Amino acid sequence: MPEKARDYKQEYRDFHGKPEQIKERAQRNAARDKMGLKVGDPREVDHKTPISQGGSNSNRNLRAVSQATNRQKGASKK
């Protein structure tokens, strides 16, 4: 009996439509807006103190860094 094909689009909608995912995406977008990063800008917003560890989207906690720098840091606290 053949397996049912996976519906990747539906899985994506189900995951990214969860309230916690929507909230996290809104926080990331707010930080990008605050830093003035436009669509297509290769830089990312880095939270000096991650939101998951009590950081905020205040200007003092944000900086624009390259993608490689931000991914290397992860959610570690400086």
HELIX and SHEET records of a PDB file:
HELIX    1   1 TYR A    8  HIS A   16  1                                   9    
HELIX    2   2 PRO A   19  MET A   35  1                                  17    
HELIX    3   3 ILE A   51  GLN A   53  5                                   3    
HELIX    4   4 ASN A   59  ASN A   61  5                                   3    
HELIX    5   5 GLN A   67  LYS A   73  1                                   7    
SHEET    1   A 2 GLU A  44  HIS A  47  0                                        
SHEET    2   A 2 LEU A  62  VAL A  65 -1                                        
END                                                                             
